[in-house]
Amino acid sequence: MYADALPPHYTMVRCPGRKPITYNQGTVWRCIEYAREIIKWVKKTISQEES
């Protein structure tokens, strides 16, 4: 779910001509929280594979 929510923000920067997204404090903090959740999942997955 988190990974599905972030690509529009990334592709907008990488692909000119896309409709801009209006950012507000809520949108920014939600994106940051989603990224943190993804990082936690990656770290958990890596530690399980190393065990």
C-alpha positions in Angstrom: 0.0 0.0 0.0 2.8 2.5 1.0 4.8 1.7 -2.1 1.8 2.2 -4.4 1.1 5.7 -2.9 4.5 7.2 -3.6 5.2 6.7 -7.3 3.0 9.6 -8.5 5.2 12.0 -6.5 8.4 10.5 -8.0 7.2 10.2 -11.6 6.0 13.8 -11.6 9.6 14.9 -11.0 11.1 12.5 -13.5 8.5 12.9 -16.3 7.9 16.5 -17.4 4.4 17.3 -18.5 2.5 15.5 -15.8 -0.2 17.3 -13.9 1.3 18.9 -10.8 0.2 17.8 -7.4 -0.7 20.4 -4.9 1.3 19.8 -1.7 0.3 20.8 1.8 1.6 19.8 5.1 -0.6 16.8 5.4 0.5 15.4 2.0 4.1 15.9 2.8 3.9 14.2 6.3 1.9 11.3 4.8 4.6 10.7 2.1 7.3 10.9 4.8 5.5 8.4 7.0 4.9 6.0 4.0 8.7 6.2 3.2 9.5 5.4 6.8 7.2 2.4 6.8 8.9 1.1 3.6 12.3 1.5 5.2 11.2 -0.4 8.3 9.9 -3.2 6.1 13.2 -3.4 4.1 15.3 -3.5 7.3 13.0 -6.2 8.8 13.2 -8.2 5.6 17.0 -7.9 5.4 17.5 -8.9 9.0 15.2 -12.0 8.5 17.3 -13.1 5.4 20.5 -12.7 7.3 19.3 -15.0 10.1 
